[in-house]
Structures are given as structure tokens and as C-alpha cells.
Amino acid sequence: MNNQKMANQGPITQSKNKKSTYMKTTKQIELTAAPAKSWPLAKHAVMALLALAASLLPMSAAENLHPAAANNPTAIRPFQIHFPEADLVDLRNRVLATRWPEKETVSDQSQGVQLANLQALVRYWGTDYDWRKVEAKLNALPMFVTTIDGIDIQFIHVKSRQPNAMPLIITHGWPGSILELVKAIGPLTDPTKYGGRAEDAFDVVIPSMPGYGFSGKPETTGWNPDRIGHAWDVLMKRLGYKNYVAQGGDWGSVSDTGTGWAGSAARSRQTPARGRRTESRNCFSWRTRLKPAFGDT
């Protein structure tokens, strides 16, 4: 990859071990602003609801399409989403059945989220939100699932038509999902269509972190950023990428640091003690956002 691209995308940082962190996922939607008047908040809430819906609805709706996976868990299996309508109706009913507290006694937000704003948000999710539209949007992308370290990892994998595209793995944050990164796929895989250069193209991999979206849920503790980073390194190798770059925001950036460390450790084991070391890592971690492609996500 040329130096100009690296300069445009911010500093490349050396990966280091990070302290194990227990990431709670019970607070999927944090209401701290006026959602009835702010579309950006509703847009961010979409990502949270995707994770919430995936946790409430039966995973078998998508996974039962590939029962042969049990014979080869390391295989890359096609993945599609389709939830029964009855489950969607049940979820909407539970959202609309919210029991409301009394109205605040002030006209500002000094006592917390205002009741009217909260009711408007719940009404949006209960009546206006079109899950089938989102489902179709995701199913139009090449999605897959593979088992790594005992966990099913679901991911999007879009290859550029440019022959020398740089492999890039992108990790979402918390709360969040792969949905917040979908609009970056076009500019990254086909930059010439968006006014960029062919040499700026990437092959894009966007996984759901364990316990998020459509990836499996860990049954034990220990899935800290370093372990997730190691899983991403396994994923990229399984897809045939020996060298790649990583990008993430929020918790995604921490996990990407673990990815770089995993790549460094693997590279160190493969380097002969007396051999000339020409490359210390096989993963560079970008801690900053790719602004031209992502915009305001």
C-alpha cells in the first residue's frame, strides 16, 4: 500500500497487550438525548436494536440452512437472515407494552430523559421501524459464518474488483453492529466509482463480535479484546489473507490492537532465530476512522 494512503488514514500504531475487559451487553440502547427531534440518535439506535433483535429472536432461523456445518466447523458457510413474522410481531408487542412512569416535573432534561421523547422513540421501534427492509439490505451482501475458538463468527466479506486490493477487517463498537459499517463497503471496495483511485481499493471483511448481532454468544468468560483480536487473525488467515490491515471505532479499535498483536506473535513464531526479519507484523492497526469512506456513521 502506498505511503499517501497511510498518510491520509491517520497514524499506524504498534499493537500492545491490553488488560482483559468484561464487556456487558445488557444496555443495548442508552437514551440520553431527544430522539424525537434528532435523527442521528435514531440512526445510532438502529445498530443497538439489531443486536437486541438478534439476541431475542431464534438464531436457528438463519443457521438451519447449513446443517452440514457440524461436520466441518472451520468451513466458511453462506449466511442468510430470515426471522419468522410471528417473532417480529411478538417483539413489537413487547416494545409497545412498555409501562411508563409519571411525567417529569421540569421542562428540561435535568431529571433525565423526558417522557415524551422516550415514548416517541418506543413508538418508532414498535410501529415505524421496518425490519424486513434491513433484513433485505443485509441479505444482499455476501455474508458468511465460521467457527473460531468454539464460537460461530458471522461476517460480511466483499472483495474488490481491483486485483491488488488491500485486505481490511473492520470492527464495530459498543453498542453497535455490522449495520453501521455497511455504507462504507462501496467506497472502500470500488473507490473509482466514488472519485478515488484504483490503488486505494480494499477487500473488506466486517465481522460481528462474539455476543453481538448474529455471531454466537460466549458461554464462558475471557472473550477480551486480545482474544477477539486473535479470532480476527484466524478469520483473515482462513479467508486466505496473509497480510492485512485493521480498522475499528470504540471497542472495535481496542480489538484491532489485539489483532495486530496476534499477527505479531504469529509472525515471531514463524521467523527463524538466525534469519533476517523483514517484517515484524502481518497486521497494521488503524486507530482512527477512515473518514472519506465512513462519513458520519
Summary of the structure (lengths in Angstrom):
residues: 297
radius of gyration: 20.6
end to end distance: 25.4
largest distance: 73.9
contacts: 870
relative contact order: 0.16
helix: 42%
strand: 13%
